[in-house]
C-alpha cells in the first residue's frame, strides 16, 4: 500500500453509533480526496502499523462569536 501522511492523530475517542473517531482528521488543504472505503494505514506510537479502512467522515466546523450571534 502506498503511504501518504494525511494527519497526525491528536486524539481518538468512541462516538455512540459511529465508532472510533480520529481527530483532527485529514485536511482538505492537501488536495487528497478521502472517501468511505478507502484504505488507511495507521502508524502507532510504538512503531507498529495497522491497515484498516475509512468507515465514514465527520466534519465539525469551528465557529467564531460572530457566527454564534447569527444563530440566536
N, C-alpha and C positions, 0 to 999 in steps of 0.2 A: 504494500500500500504506500503510495506517495504521501509524504508528511509535509503539511504546511501549518505553521504556527498560527492559529486563529486568535487565541487569547490565553492569558494565564488565569487560572481559576483562583478567585479570591475567597470564595465561599461556596459551599454546597449544602443544600437542605432539601427536605421532602415537602412537597405540596400535596395535600389531600386530593386525590383524583387525577393528579398529574404525574407524580413520581419524583425522581431525583432531579433537582434543578441546579445548574451550574451558573454562577454569576462572576463576572459581568456578562458573559456571553459574547459571541463574535460581533465585532464592529463592522458596520456597513462601510466604513472608510476604506477597508481593504479591497473592496470590489469583488469579494468572493461570495457567491450565491450559495447559502447553506439551506437545505430543504430536509423535511422529514424523510427518513430512509437513507440519507447519506451516511457513508462510513465515517467513523470518528475514532481516532486513536488518542487515548488519554495517557499522558506521561505522569506517573505518580511520583510523589515526593521521594519515595525510596528507590527511584530509578526504573522500576518496572513499567511496562507498557500494557495497556488493556485496550483491545479492539472492541468497539461497540457501534451503535448507530444512533443517529438523531431520531428521537421519537416525536418531537414537536418543538416548536419555538414559542416562547412567551416574551413579549416586548412590553416593557414598562417605561414610559417616558417621564423624565424628570420635569417637574413644573416649577415655575417661579411664582412669586407673590402676585404678580400682575395677572397671570393665568388663573390663579385661585380666586381672585376678586371677580372675574367674569363668570365663574361657576356659581356664585351665590346670588 
